[in-house]
């Protein structure tokens, strides 16, 4: 317990220092899904900045059956919030793609990644409107295997739980005394109706153990994880740029 207390204390101090340097008196703007990650991040921001400086954004895509989790969380934390349905925006882009003669068919991956990117655009619109900073809610387990949308839920202005595994995030939530229902709800992508673990093909407990110890008893799962880590490494990096070092004499400025 003392170990967790020290880590969380350091984390809260880091959040305060980051805001002092990058946004004194500004809001922490968080996309609230009702799952453990956004719930824990919101609770951390309240602990670090006070509930008056935390703003939650609920972004259903049409009808969201489990939106009550998000509504209950913002009420429990006592933070301000807004609900912005992104369905019209999503359908507007899809309709535009469908009616373009040069696009034969919309790929499944494009359909999957479109809502997260529109959600991030929405978060930045809210942030710039109320004078805030967008807080990323991704954890280390998702990040390691690329289970995120590039320029969607993988980005933000700062990332408080990006170095903690999924199970460690739950422990942080317990320490912050979040109700159990916000921590044990099966995580889902909110896109295809499946849980995260159904989508990735293995459990977070197996993945987290492999991340922290390098041990995975199931060789097939180990291979699957390794392949995903390599395949999605680019998501953890900035885009590559060409550096014209040998051509500086062409740049008179």
Buried (B, 14 or more C-beta within 10 A) or exposed (E): EEEEEEBBEEBBEEBEEBBEEEBEEBBBBBBBBBBBBBBBBBBBBBBBBEBEBBBBBBBBBEEBEEBEBBBBBBEBBEBEBBBBBBBEBBBEBBEEBEEEEEEEEBEEEBBBBBBBBBBBBBBBEBBEEBEBBBBBBBBBBBBBBBBBBBBBBBBBBBBBBBEBBBBBBBBBBEBBEBEEEBBEBEBBBBBEEEEBBEBBEBEBEBBBBBBEEEEBEEEEBBEBBEEBBEEBEEBBEEEEEEEEEEEEEEEEE
